[in-house]
Amino acid sequence: MTLVECVPNFSEGRRPDIIQSIRDAIAAVSGVVVLDVSSDDSHNRTVITFVAPVERAVDAAFAGMAKARDTIDLTTHSGAHPRMGAADVVPFIPLEGTTMEQCVALARTLGERVGRELGIPVFLYERAATSPVRENLADIRRGEFEKIREELGTSPVRTPDFGPPRSHPTAGTVAIGARPFLVAYNVYLGDASNIGVAKEVAKAVRGSSGGLRNVKAMGLEVDGQAQVSMNLVDIEKTPMFRAYDMVKMEAAAHGVSPTWSELVGLVPERAIIESAARYLQLRNFSTEQLLEHKVRAAASDGISLSGFRAAIASSNPAPGGGSASAHAGSIAAALVQMVAGLTIGRKKYADVEATFREIAQQASSLGERLAQLVDLDAQSYEAVSAAYKLPKATPEQESMRKAAITASLIGASEVPLETARACATVAELAEMAATKGNVNARADAGVAALMAEAGCRGAAFNVKVNVDSLDDSAAAHGLTEAAESFVRAASEAAKRTAELVQRK
């Protein structure tokens, strides 16, 4: 089952009964789990975070929007936060095993249904936008409910993607979209007398004014305090600590200091961990040092396949090709084990049973080691990255940095070299399995050989990438030669296995 996250924002933060009714409508859909409900009296706004199976996400979002249409009247609504609709903005966010393309499809399906059944004009935004001018939510919402009501349908920019070309009398309009994970983060700058400073800081911080990319910001007065309200739309490129640092720096230019900050809704744990590591100045910190990380991995027997695939697909450079190569090798080893299992105990193959018991044991050991190399490859990349970040202001620091870089590059080369060696051995085992094993599983042995070859070649690529940065040419040559020898062995075994599989 693949899950998607949805974070609808509703223009109601003061009436608990209405908020509860919207939350309950969403939660009533089968398979839906409501993770968080965050309401703000000053903003007069509620953010509900839920996860749902892909096939039920539209139903859940629609249920909440229908309840909001019937219970929220924007003609009597007021609050610090800009708004255009009762259900103001409804974004879908991909989780493990879900793609952005799926979220775009969900946004468009929901938009069509909302326009048709609820009579609310719908604008698609962010990744689901049908035009570049619709990508930025702030551009769509400019003028808010009152101005949009006047201008709706008067120009292409104000013509909705779905629904009638006129605002719903009480529910207004809505923006539905797909986007990466967004963090709603506010920093306070003391009492309301600093509201002018908050507005200046917000202008300096937000990307549209030349500040930080992937940051949207505005200055607001909230509960008698000056607030810099921010949406961090891509925390991989602009992390939380960078946004806070810039707010602090810009506020200091006006003689003001942050008093506290807050999160609205949920946040990925890595965002907080990154910030803590930065302010504690932890050198070479890794999530592998977190107790809870180890406990979760042990409890779940490691990361799920969908989780690994999502990690590879993310913009993080690790895990990358080296980890994928090791993973391919581990799957190849598992296939060899399967063929061995289908051979052992069969009368027809009694004469090779001892051989295949040995093959099964070898494949199991290689598979376990290759699974470890998936993580080790990512860790070796982190070590190289950390070495390049070491200070080099003095000759002594430069010397230490150079030595650390060399050591980390050699380590980062040795990990994929071991992957290549293991994959080459798996390819040879796959050939034996295809030659002497259960003929009904010969194609599986062939797939094992091909995957082992691919893993070996991929690992060799990673060896070359790392040794190309080494100053020690002799060490580089030795590592490259070894990797190439393993590729030759794996390729020859895979070729022979493929020929065997293709015979009648």
C-alpha positions in Angstrom: 0.0 0.0 0.0 1.4 3.4 -1.0 0.6 6.5 1.0 0.3 10.1 0.2 0.2 13.1 2.6 -2.3 15.9 2.3 -2.2 19.1 4.3 -5.4 21.1 3.7 -5.6 24.6 5.2 -9.1 25.8 6.3 -10.1 29.4 7.1 -11.3 28.7 10.6 -9.2 28.7 13.8 -11.6 30.0 16.5 -14.6 27.6 16.6 -13.6 24.2 18.0 -16.8 22.5 16.9 -16.4 23.5 13.3 -12.7 22.4 13.3 -13.7 19.1 14.8 -16.4 18.5 12.3 -14.0 19.0 9.4 -11.4 16.8 11.0 -14.0 14.0 11.6 -15.2 14.2 8.0 -11.7 13.5 6.8 -11.0 10.8 9.4 -14.2 9.0 8.5 -12.8 7.9 5.1 -11.5 4.3 5.3 -7.7 4.0 5.6 -7.1 7.7 6.5 -5.0 8.6 9.5 -5.1 12.2 10.8 -1.7 13.0 12.1 -2.1 16.6 13.3 -4.6 19.4 13.7 -3.0 22.9 14.3 -5.3 25.9 14.8 -4.4 29.5 15.3 -6.8 32.1 16.7 -5.0 35.1 15.4 -4.6 33.7 11.9 -8.1 32.2 12.2 -6.8 29.2 10.3 -6.5 25.5 10.8 -4.0 23.1 9.2 -4.9 19.4 9.2 -2.3 16.9 8.2 -3.4 13.4 7.2 -2.0 10.4 5.3 -4.1 8.1 3.2 -3.7 5.3 0.6 -3.3 6.9 -2.8 -6.7 5.6 -3.9 -8.5 7.2 -0.9 -6.7 10.5 -0.6 -9.1 12.4 -2.9 -12.2 11.1 -1.1 -10.7 12.3 2.3 -9.7 15.8 1.0 -13.1 16.2 -0.7 -15.0 15.3 2.5 -13.1 17.9 4.5 -13.7 20.5 1.8 -17.4 19.7 1.6 -17.8 20.2 5.3 -15.8 23.5 5.2 -18.0 24.8 2.4 -21.1 24.2 4.5 -19.8 25.6 7.8 -17.4 28.5 6.9 -18.6 31.8 5.6 -15.8 34.0 4.3 -18.0 37.1 4.1 -17.8 37.2 7.9 -14.3 35.9 8.2 -11.3 37.9 9.4 -7.7 36.9 10.4 -4.1 37.8 10.1 -3.4 35.1 7.4 -4.3 35.7 3.7 -7.2 33.6 2.5 -9.2 33.0 -0.6 -11.5 30.1 0.4 -13.1 28.2 3.2 -10.9 25.4 2.2 -8.0 27.7 1.3 -5.3 25.5 -0.1 -5.1 21.7 -0.5 -1.7 20.3 -1.3 -0.7 16.6 -1.9 2.8 15.6 -0.9 4.5 12.3 -1.9 5.7 10.0 0.8 7.8 6.8 0.5 6.8 4.9 -2.6 4.7 7.7 -4.0 5.7 10.0 -6.8 5.1 13.6 -7.5 3.4 12.6 -10.7 0.8 10.7 -8.7 0.2 13.7 -6.5 -0.3 15.9 -9.5 -2.9 13.4 -10.8 -4.6 13.5 -7.4 -4.7 17.3 -7.4 -6.4 17.4 -10.8 -8.8 14.6 -10.0 -9.8 16.5 -6.8 -10.0 19.8 -8.6 -12.4 18.5 -11.2 -14.6 16.9 -8.6 -14.7 20.0 -6.3 -15.6 22.3 -9.2 -18.3 19.9 -10.4 -19.9 18.8 -7.2 -19.2 21.7 -4.8 -19.5 24.6 -7.2 -16.2 26.1 -6.0 -13.7 27.5 -8.6 -10.4 25.7 -8.4 -6.9 26.9 -9.3 -4.2 24.3 -9.7 -0.8 25.4 -8.2 2.8 24.4 -7.7 3.7 21.2 -9.5 0.1 20.7 -10.6 -0.1 24.1 -12.2 -1.3 24.3 -15.8 0.5 27.6 -16.4 3.8 29.1 -15.0 1.8 32.1 -13.6 -0.2 29.6 -11.4 2.8 28.0 -9.8 3.2 30.5 -7.0 0.3 30.3 -4.4 0.9 34.0 -3.4 0.2 35.1 -7.0 -3.1 33.1 -7.1 -4.2 34.4 -3.7 -3.3 38.0 -4.3 -6.1 40.3 -3.3 -7.7 37.5 -1.2 -11.3 36.5 -1.1 -12.8 40.0 -1.7 -10.6 41.0 -4.7 -10.7 37.5 -6.3 -14.5 37.6 -6.1 -14.5 40.8 -8.1 -12.0 39.7 -10.7 -12.8 36.0 -11.2 -13.3 35.2 -14.9 -12.2 38.6 -16.1 -8.8 37.5 -17.4 -6.9 34.3 -18.2 -5.0 34.7 -14.9 -8.2 34.9 -13.0 -10.0 32.1 -14.9 -10.1 28.9 -12.8 -8.9 25.5 -14.0 -12.1 23.8 -12.8 -15.5 24.9 -11.6 -17.7 28.0 -12.4 -16.1 31.3 -13.4 -17.6 33.0 -10.4 -16.7 32.8 -6.7 -18.8 30.7 -4.4 -20.9 33.1 -2.3 -19.5 32.0 1.0 -16.8 29.4 0.3 -14.8 31.6 -2.2 -12.2 29.7 -4.3 -9.5 27.2 -3.6 -6.0 26.3 -4.6 -5.3 22.6 -5.1 -1.8 21.4 -5.9 1.1 19.0 -5.4 4.4 20.0 -3.9 7.4 18.7 -1.9 7.2 18.7 1.9 6.7 22.3 3.2 7.6 23.5 6.7 5.5 26.3 8.2 7.9 28.1 10.5 7.4 31.4 12.4 10.0 33.5 14.2 8.8 36.2 16.7 10.6 39.5 17.2 9.2 40.8 20.4 6.0 42.9 20.9 3.9 44.5 18.2 6.0 47.7 18.2 8.4 45.7 16.1 5.9 44.9 13.3 7.7 47.3 11.0 10.9 45.4 11.6 9.2 42.1 11.0 7.9 43.3 7.6 11.4 44.5 6.6 13.0 41.2 7.7 10.3 39.2 5.8 11.1 41.2 2.7 14.8 40.5 3.1 14.3 36.8 3.7 11.8 35.8 1.1 13.0 34.5 -2.2 10.8 36.7 -4.4 12.6 39.8 -3.0 16.1 38.5 -3.5 16.4 36.6 -0.2 16.6 32.9 0.3 15.4 30.6 -2.4 12.5 28.3 -1.5 11.3 30.7 1.3 8.1 32.6 1.4 7.8 35.1 4.2 5.6 38.0 5.5 5.6 40.2 8.6 2.5 39.9 10.8 1.1 41.1 14.1 0.0 38.0 16.0 -1.3 38.1 19.6 0.3 41.4 20.2 3.7 40.3 18.9 5.7 40.9 15.7 6.0 37.7 13.7 8.0 36.7 10.6 5.8 34.0 9.1 7.6 31.7 6.7 6.9 28.7 4.5 10.0 26.7 3.7 9.0 25.0 0.5 12.2 22.9 0.0 14.2 22.2 3.2 16.7 20.2 1.3 17.9 23.3 -0.5 17.1 25.9 2.2 17.2 24.2 5.7 15.4 25.6 8.7 18.6 26.8 10.4 19.5 28.9 7.4 16.1 30.6 7.5 16.5 31.3 11.2 20.0 32.6 10.8 19.0 35.1 8.2 16.0 36.3 10.2 18.3 36.8 13.2 20.9 38.6 11.1 18.4 40.9 9.4 16.6 41.7 12.7 19.9 42.5 14.4 20.5 45.2 11.7 17.4 46.9 13.2 18.5 46.3 16.8 16.0 43.5 17.4 16.6 39.9 18.5 14.3 36.9 18.0 12.4 36.0 21.2 11.1 32.5 20.1 10.0 30.5 17.2 7.4 27.9 16.4 6.4 25.2 14.0 2.9 24.9 12.5 2.0 21.4 11.8 4.5 18.6 11.3 8.2 18.7 10.3 10.5 15.9 9.1 12.9 14.9 11.9 15.9 15.5 9.7 15.1 19.2 9.7 15.4 19.4 13.5 18.4 17.1 13.6 20.3 19.2 11.0 19.6 22.4 13.0 20.8 20.8 16.2 24.0 19.4 14.6 24.8 22.9 13.2 24.4 24.8 16.4 26.2 22.2 18.5 29.0 22.3 15.8 29.0 18.5 15.6 31.8 17.5 13.2 31.2 14.5 10.9 27.8 13.9 12.5 25.7 11.1 11.0 22.2 9.9 11.7 23.8 6.5 12.4 24.8 8.0 15.8 21.2 8.4 16.8 19.9 5.8 19.2 16.3 6.0 17.9 17.5 5.5 14.3 19.2 2.3 15.3 16.3 1.1 17.3 13.8 1.8 14.4 16.1 0.0 12.0 16.4 -3.0 14.2 12.6 -3.1 14.9 11.7 -2.8 11.3 14.6 -5.0 10.1 16.0 -2.1 8.1 14.5 0.3 5.6 11.6 -0.8 3.4 12.0 -1.3 -0.3 9.7 1.6 -1.0 11.6 3.7 1.5 15.0 2.8 -0.1 13.6 3.7 -3.5 12.3 7.0 -2.2 15.7 7.7 -0.6 17.4 7.1 -3.9 14.9 9.3 -5.8 15.4 12.2 -3.4 17.7 15.1 -4.1 20.2 13.9 -1.5 23.4 12.6 -3.2 23.5 9.6 -0.8 22.3 6.9 -1.1 23.2 6.9 -4.8 24.6 4.7 -7.5 27.0 2.8 -5.2 24.2 1.9 -2.8 22.0 0.9 -5.7 24.7 -1.3 -7.1 25.1 -3.1 -3.8 21.3 -3.5 -3.6 21.3 -5.0 -7.1 23.9 -7.5 -6.0 22.0 -8.4 -2.9 18.9 -9.1 -5.0 21.0 -11.3 -7.3 22.3 -13.2 -4.4 18.7 -13.8 -3.1 17.7 -15.1 -6.6 20.6 -17.6 -6.4 19.4 -18.7 -3.0 16.0 -19.2 -4.5 17.3 -21.4 -7.3 19.3 -23.4 -4.8 16.2 -23.9 -2.6 14.3 -25.2 -5.6 17.1 -27.6 -6.4 17.9 -29.0 -2.9 15.7 -32.0 -1.9 14.6 -32.9 -5.4 15.4 -36.5 -6.4 16.4 -35.4 -9.9 19.2 -33.2 -8.5 20.3 -35.5 -5.7 23.9 -35.7 -7.1 24.3 -31.9 -6.8 22.5 -31.4 -3.5 25.7 -30.9 -1.5 27.0 -28.4 -4.1 23.8 -26.4 -3.9 23.8 -26.4 -0.1 27.2 -24.7 -0.4 25.9 -22.4 -3.1 22.9 -21.4 -0.9 25.2 -20.7 2.1 27.6 -18.6 0.0 24.8 -16.7 -1.6 23.2 -16.0 1.8 26.5 -14.6 3.2 27.2 -12.5 0.1 23.6 -11.2 0.1 23.9 -10.1 3.8 27.3 -8.4 3.1 25.9 -6.6 0.1 23.0 -5.4 2.1 25.5 -3.9 4.6 27.4 -2.3 1.7 24.3 -0.4 0.7 24.6 1.6 3.9 28.4 1.6 4.0 28.5 3.2 0.6 26.3 6.1 1.7 28.4 6.5 4.8 31.6 6.6 2.8 30.2 9.4 0.7 29.3 11.4 3.9 32.9 10.9 5.1 34.3 12.4 1.8 31.8 15.3 2.0 32.8 15.9 5.6 36.5 15.9 4.7 36.1 18.5 2.0 34.3 20.7 4.6 37.2 20.7 7.0 38.9 24.1 7.6 41.9 25.1 5.6 42.7 28.6 6.9 46.2 27.6 8.1 49.0 25.4 6.6 48.4 22.9 9.4 44.7 22.8 8.7 45.3 22.5 5.0 47.6 19.5 5.6 45.2 17.8 7.9 42.3 18.4 5.4 44.3 17.0 2.5 45.2 13.9 4.5 41.5 13.4 5.5 40.4 13.8 1.9 42.8 11.2 0.7 41.9 8.7 3.5 38.1 9.2 2.8 38.5 8.9 -0.9 40.4 5.6 -0.5 37.7 4.4 1.9 35.0 5.5 -0.5 36.8 3.5 -3.3 37.3 0.4 -1.2 33.6 0.1 -0.4 32.4 -0.2 -4.0 35.5 -2.3 -4.8 34.2 -4.8 -2.2 30.8 -4.5 -3.8 32.3 -5.3 -7.2 34.1 -8.3 -5.8 31.0 -9.7 -4.1 28.9 -9.1 -7.3 31.4 -11.0 -9.4 31.2 -14.0 -7.1 27.4 -13.8 -7.2 27.5 -13.9 -11.0 29.7 -17.0 -10.9 27.3 -18.7 -8.5 24.4 -17.7 -10.7 26.1 -19.4 -13.7 26.5 -22.6 -11.6 22.9 -22.4 -10.6 21.8 -22.1 -14.3 24.2 -24.9 -15.3 23.4 -27.5 -12.7 20.3 -26.3 -10.9 16.6 -26.8 -11.3 15.9 -26.2 -15.0 12.5 -24.6 -14.2 14.4 -21.8 -12.4 17.1 -21.3 -15.0 15.6 -17.9 -16.1 15.8 -16.8 -12.4 19.5 -17.7 -12.4 19.9 -15.7 -15.6 18.3 -12.7 -14.0 20.6 -13.1 -11.0 23.6 -13.1 -13.3 22.5 -10.0 -15.2 21.8 -8.1 -11.9 25.1 -9.2 -10.4 26.9 -7.9 -13.6 25.0 -4.6 -13.4 25.9 -4.3 -9.7 29.5 -5.0 -10.5 29.7 -2.5 -13.3 28.0 0.2 -11.2 30.4 -0.4 -8.3 33.3 -0.1 -10.7 32.0 3.3 -11.9 32.0 4.5 -8.3 35.6 3.2 -7.8 36.7 5.2 -10.8 34.9 8.4 -9.7 36.6 8.3 -6.3 40.1 7.4 -7.5 40.0 10.1 -10.1 40.2 12.6 -7.3 43.2 10.9 -5.6 46.7 12.4 -5.8 48.3 9.0 -5.3 48.4 7.6 -8.8 49.8 4.2 -7.8 46.9 3.6 -5.4 44.4 4.9 -7.9 45.8 2.5 -10.6 45.7 -0.5 -8.3 42.1 0.1 -7.3 41.0 0.7 -10.8 42.7 -2.4 -12.1 41.1 -4.6 -9.4 37.6 -3.2 -10.2 38.1 -3.9 -13.9 39.1 -7.5 -13.2 35.9 -8.1 -11.3 33.8 -6.5 -14.1 35.5 -8.9 -16.6 34.7 -11.9 -14.4 31.1 -10.9 -13.8 30.5 -10.1 -17.5 31.9 -13.4 -18.7 29.8 -15.3 -16.2 26.7 -13.3 -17.1 27.3 -13.9 -20.9 27.7 -17.6 -20.4 24.6 -17.7 -18.2 22.5 -15.8 -20.7 23.5 -18.1 -23.5 22.5 -21.1 -21.4 19.1 -19.6 -20.5 18.4 -18.8 -24.2 19.0 -22.4 -25.4 16.0 -24.5 -26.1 
